[in-house]
Amino acid sequence: MTFALNIRAMDKPGVLGKITSYIAKKNVNIIFTQVYNQPDGNASTYIELENVEDIDEIIKGISEFSEVFEVMQSPTMNDVWGKRIIIIGGGAQVSQVALGAITEADRHNIRGEHISVDTLPIVGEENLTQTIRAVGSLPRVKVLVLAGSLMGGTIVDSIKEIKEKYGIKVISLNMVGSVRDHADLVVTDPVQAGVMAVMSIANTAQFDIGRVKEVL
Amino acid sequence: MTFALNIRAMDKPGVLGKITSYIAKKNVNIIFTQVYNQPDGNASTYIELENVEDIDEIIKGISEFSEVFEVMQSPTMNDVWGKRIIIIGGGAQVSQVALGAITEADRHNIRGEHISVDTLPIVGEENLTQTIRAVGSLPRVKVLVLAGSLMGGTIVDSIKEIKEKYGIKVISLNMVGSVRDHADLVVTDPVQAGVMAVMSIANTAQFDIGRVKEVL
C-alpha cells in the first residue's frame, strides 16, 4: 500500500538526507518525493512511501528530528490528480484540444476516475524539443498531445525519446511536418484529439490506441 | 544560480538518501527533488540545486555512486513549465476558463514568459476540499481558479488554508455559495476569469489583482 506524508521542516542542507536515510533504514521504498521552499522560509516535503508496515512508527520517527515541525498524512498525488494528459503547442489548438479533453475527463471523473489535463502553449522547434524532453521528468503522464500546425526537425527526436524511455503515448494533430509520422495516433479535429486522449487512458472507457491504424 | 540534474539510478531504498546527503555535505541547497519509478524498473531522480559553486564536481561525485547509471544536467522545471495556474470545478466551466487562460498564456509565452495552465474537472464538496488542499503540495502554483456553479461548506476552509499557508491567489467564478466571499477576485465570464488569471501573474502584463474590489 502507498502512503503519502507532508512534512514541514527547517530549510537547510541535510534535512532531506536525514529523513530519506531514516526511511531507507526501515526498508521502506520512497517512490516519489518533492521538496520545495515555502514563502515563510521553511521547506515543505511531500513524500510517497511503498512497502510500509507501520506508518505511525514512521510518522513518529520523522517528527522527532529537531528540524521537523509537522508531519501529516495526506492523500497521494495519484489519489488527487490521477493520470495526466499534457497538451503543448500553439494557443489556438491547445485550447481546443483542452476543451475536448476536459469535457471528456469530466465525464469519467464523475464516475470515480482521476484524470488531469495540463497544458503549456509554447511554439518554436527548440522550445518544443526541450518541453517534450521535460515531459519525461513529470510524474503520472500517460499521454502527450501535440497541438500545432507545423512540427518537425529535432521535435521528432524528443518524441522518440519519451515514447521509448517513459512509455508515454503521443497523439498528434494532423499537421504539416514529420511529427505526424511518429505519433501513436493522428487526429484532425482538435476537440476529438482531446476526447480520444482521455478515452485512451480512462478505466471507464474502452479504447485501445494501438488498434487505430488510420488518420482520423 | 539554480541548476537541475536528472539522475537515473537503481530503484532501491537508500539511494536518494545517499545522493542528498552527499549534496548537503557540499553545502548546496536542494530546493526541489522528485523521484519516481520508471517503467524499466529503475528510479529517475530530478533535483534542483541552489547555491552551487561547482556543478561539474557535483555531477562527477554523484556519477561515482555504484547505484547511479547516468547524471545529466537539464533545464529547471521553472525554465520549462514556469508559473502554474490551476483550474478546478465542473467540466463545462473548467473548459471555458481554460480556453481564456491558454489563449492569454500563449500571448505572453510567445514573448518569453512561461505560464502553464493545469486543470482537473472534479465536483463534490469533499473532492473539492481535498483537491484544493493538495494544491498546496504542488510547486510553482500562483493562481487557483474555482470554476463551478455552487461551492461552499468545507471548501472555504481549504481556500483559507492555501491562501494563508502558500500565498496562492484565488479567483472564483460568480457562483452560488460562500466560496465567492473568500476569493481575491470574482469574475462572471469564465473566459475572462482565465484571461485575468494569466494577466495577474505575467511579467509581460500590468494587472494587480489586489486593486480590483468589484465583482466583474
HADDOCK unambig.tbl for C-alpha pairs under 7 A between the chains (distance, minus, plus):
assign (segid A and resid 12 and name CA) (segid B and resid 29 and name CA) 6.83 0.50 0.50
assign (segid A and resid 13 and name CA) (segid B and resid 24 and name CA) 4.82 0.50 0.50
assign (segid A and resid 13 and name CA) (segid B and resid 27 and name CA) 6.28 0.50 0.50
assign (segid A and resid 13 and name CA) (segid B and resid 28 and name CA) 6.55 0.50 0.50
assign (segid A and resid 13 and name CA) (segid B and resid 29 and name CA) 5.30 0.50 0.50
assign (segid A and resid 13 and name CA) (segid B and resid 30 and name CA) 6.98 0.50 0.50
assign (segid A and resid 14 and name CA) (segid B and resid 21 and name CA) 5.91 0.50 0.50
assign (segid A and resid 14 and name CA) (segid B and resid 24 and name CA) 4.77 0.50 0.50
assign (segid A and resid 16 and name CA) (segid B and resid 20 and name CA) 6.75 0.50 0.50
assign (segid A and resid 17 and name CA) (segid B and resid 17 and name CA) 4.78 0.50 0.50
assign (segid A and resid 17 and name CA) (segid B and resid 20 and name CA) 4.90 0.50 0.50
assign (segid A and resid 17 and name CA) (segid B and resid 21 and name CA) 4.74 0.50 0.50
assign (segid A and resid 20 and name CA) (segid B and resid 16 and name CA) 6.74 0.50 0.50
assign (segid A and resid 20 and name CA) (segid B and resid 17 and name CA) 4.90 0.50 0.50
assign (segid A and resid 21 and name CA) (segid B and resid 14 and name CA) 5.89 0.50 0.50
assign (segid A and resid 21 and name CA) (segid B and resid 17 and name CA) 4.75 0.50 0.50
assign (segid A and resid 24 and name CA) (segid B and resid 13 and name CA) 4.83 0.50 0.50
assign (segid A and resid 24 and name CA) (segid B and resid 14 and name CA) 4.77 0.50 0.50
assign (segid A and resid 27 and name CA) (segid B and resid 13 and name CA) 6.29 0.50 0.50
assign (segid A and resid 28 and name CA) (segid B and resid 13 and name CA) 6.56 0.50 0.50
assign (segid A and resid 29 and name CA) (segid B and resid 12 and name CA) 6.83 0.50 0.50
assign (segid A and resid 29 and name CA) (segid B and resid 13 and name CA) 5.30 0.50 0.50
assign (segid A and resid 30 and name CA) (segid B and resid 13 and name CA) 6.99 0.50 0.50
assign (segid A and resid 31 and name CA) (segid B and resid 35 and name CA) 6.28 0.50 0.50
assign (segid A and resid 31 and name CA) (segid B and resid 36 and name CA) 5.19 0.50 0.50
assign (segid A and resid 31 and name CA) (segid B and resid 37 and name CA) 6.21 0.50 0.50
assign (segid A and resid 32 and name CA) (segid B and resid 34 and name CA) 6.03 0.50 0.50
assign (segid A and resid 32 and name CA) (segid B and resid 35 and name CA) 4.61 0.50 0.50
assign (segid A and resid 32 and name CA) (segid B and resid 36 and name CA) 4.94 0.50 0.50
assign (segid A and resid 33 and name CA) (segid B and resid 33 and name CA) 6.22 0.50 0.50
assign (segid A and resid 33 and name CA) (segid B and resid 34 and name CA) 4.86 0.50 0.50
assign (segid A and resid 33 and name CA) (segid B and resid 35 and name CA) 5.42 0.50 0.50
assign (segid A and resid 34 and name CA) (segid B and resid 32 and name CA) 6.04 0.50 0.50
assign (segid A and resid 34 and name CA) (segid B and resid 33 and name CA) 4.87 0.50 0.50
assign (segid A and resid 34 and name CA) (segid B and resid 34 and name CA) 4.83 0.50 0.50
assign (segid A and resid 35 and name CA) (segid B and resid 31 and name CA) 6.29 0.50 0.50
assign (segid A and resid 35 and name CA) (segid B and resid 32 and name CA) 4.62 0.50 0.50
assign (segid A and resid 35 and name CA) (segid B and resid 33 and name CA) 5.44 0.50 0.50
assign (segid A and resid 36 and name CA) (segid B and resid 31 and name CA) 5.21 0.50 0.50
assign (segid A and resid 36 and name CA) (segid B and resid 32 and name CA) 4.96 0.50 0.50
assign (segid A and resid 36 and name CA) (segid B and resid 139 and name CA) 6.85 0.50 0.50
assign (segid A and resid 37 and name CA) (segid B and resid 31 and name CA) 6.24 0.50 0.50
assign (segid A and resid 38 and name CA) (segid B and resid 166 and name CA) 6.67 0.50 0.50
assign (segid A and resid 39 and name CA) (segid B and resid 166 and name CA) 6.53 0.50 0.50
assign (segid A and resid 46 and name CA) (segid B and resid 137 and name CA) 6.83 0.50 0.50
assign (segid A and resid 80 and name CA) (segid B and resid 131 and name CA) 5.99 0.50 0.50
assign (segid A and resid 91 and name CA) (segid B and resid 102 and name CA) 5.97 0.50 0.50
assign (segid A and resid 91 and name CA) (segid B and resid 103 and name CA) 5.11 0.50 0.50
assign (segid A and resid 91 and name CA) (segid B and resid 106 and name CA) 5.04 0.50 0.50
assign (segid A and resid 92 and name CA) (segid B and resid 103 and name CA) 6.57 0.50 0.50
assign (segid A and resid 95 and name CA) (segid B and resid 98 and name CA) 6.92 0.50 0.50
assign (segid A and resid 95 and name CA) (segid B and resid 99 and name CA) 5.05 0.50 0.50
assign (segid A and resid 95 and name CA) (segid B and resid 102 and name CA) 5.83 0.50 0.50
assign (segid A and resid 95 and name CA) (segid B and resid 103 and name CA) 6.69 0.50 0.50
assign (segid A and resid 98 and name CA) (segid B and resid 95 and name CA) 6.91 0.50 0.50
assign (segid A and resid 99 and name CA) (segid B and resid 95 and name CA) 5.04 0.50 0.50
assign (segid A and resid 102 and name CA) (segid B and resid 91 and name CA) 5.97 0.50 0.50
assign (segid A and resid 102 and name CA) (segid B and resid 95 and name CA) 5.83 0.50 0.50
assign (segid A and resid 102 and name CA) (segid B and resid 121 and name CA) 6.46 0.50 0.50
assign (segid A and resid 103 and name CA) (segid B and resid 91 and name CA) 5.10 0.50 0.50
assign (segid A and resid 103 and name CA) (segid B and resid 92 and name CA) 6.57 0.50 0.50
assign (segid A and resid 103 and name CA) (segid B and resid 95 and name CA) 6.69 0.50 0.50
assign (segid A and resid 105 and name CA) (segid B and resid 121 and name CA) 6.67 0.50 0.50
assign (segid A and resid 106 and name CA) (segid B and resid 90 and name CA) 6.99 0.50 0.50
assign (segid A and resid 106 and name CA) (segid B and resid 91 and name CA) 5.05 0.50 0.50
assign (segid A and resid 106 and name CA) (segid B and resid 121 and name CA) 5.09 0.50 0.50
assign (segid A and resid 106 and name CA) (segid B and resid 122 and name CA) 6.70 0.50 0.50
assign (segid A and resid 109 and name CA) (segid B and resid 122 and name CA) 6.40 0.50 0.50
assign (segid A and resid 110 and name CA) (segid B and resid 122 and name CA) 6.94 0.50 0.50
assign (segid A and resid 115 and name CA) (segid B and resid 120 and name CA) 6.83 0.50 0.50
assign (segid A and resid 116 and name CA) (segid B and resid 119 and name CA) 5.77 0.50 0.50
assign (segid A and resid 116 and name CA) (segid B and resid 120 and name CA) 4.65 0.50 0.50
assign (segid A and resid 117 and name CA) (segid B and resid 118 and name CA) 6.07 0.50 0.50
assign (segid A and resid 117 and name CA) (segid B and resid 119 and name CA) 5.16 0.50 0.50
assign (segid A and resid 117 and name CA) (segid B and resid 120 and name CA) 6.28 0.50 0.50
assign (segid A and resid 118 and name CA) (segid B and resid 117 and name CA) 6.07 0.50 0.50
assign (segid A and resid 118 and name CA) (segid B and resid 118 and name CA) 4.04 0.50 0.50
assign (segid A and resid 118 and name CA) (segid B and resid 119 and name CA) 5.80 0.50 0.50
assign (segid A and resid 119 and name CA) (segid B and resid 116 and name CA) 5.75 0.50 0.50
assign (segid A and resid 119 and name CA) (segid B and resid 117 and name CA) 5.15 0.50 0.50
assign (segid A and resid 119 and name CA) (segid B and resid 118 and name CA) 5.79 0.50 0.50
assign (segid A and resid 120 and name CA) (segid B and resid 115 and name CA) 6.84 0.50 0.50
assign (segid A and resid 120 and name CA) (segid B and resid 116 and name CA) 4.64 0.50 0.50
assign (segid A and resid 120 and name CA) (segid B and resid 117 and name CA) 6.28 0.50 0.50
assign (segid A and resid 121 and name CA) (segid B and resid 102 and name CA) 6.45 0.50 0.50
assign (segid A and resid 121 and name CA) (segid B and resid 105 and name CA) 6.67 0.50 0.50
assign (segid A and resid 121 and name CA) (segid B and resid 106 and name CA) 5.08 0.50 0.50
assign (segid A and resid 122 and name CA) (segid B and resid 106 and name CA) 6.70 0.50 0.50
assign (segid A and resid 122 and name CA) (segid B and resid 109 and name CA) 6.39 0.50 0.50
assign (segid A and resid 122 and name CA) (segid B and resid 110 and name CA) 6.93 0.50 0.50
assign (segid A and resid 131 and name CA) (segid B and resid 80 and name CA) 5.99 0.50 0.50
assign (segid A and resid 137 and name CA) (segid B and resid 46 and name CA) 6.84 0.50 0.50
assign (segid A and resid 139 and name CA) (segid B and resid 36 and name CA) 6.84 0.50 0.50
assign (segid A and resid 166 and name CA) (segid B and resid 38 and name CA) 6.69 0.50 0.50
assign (segid A and resid 166 and name CA) (segid B and resid 39 and name CA) 6.55 0.50 0.50
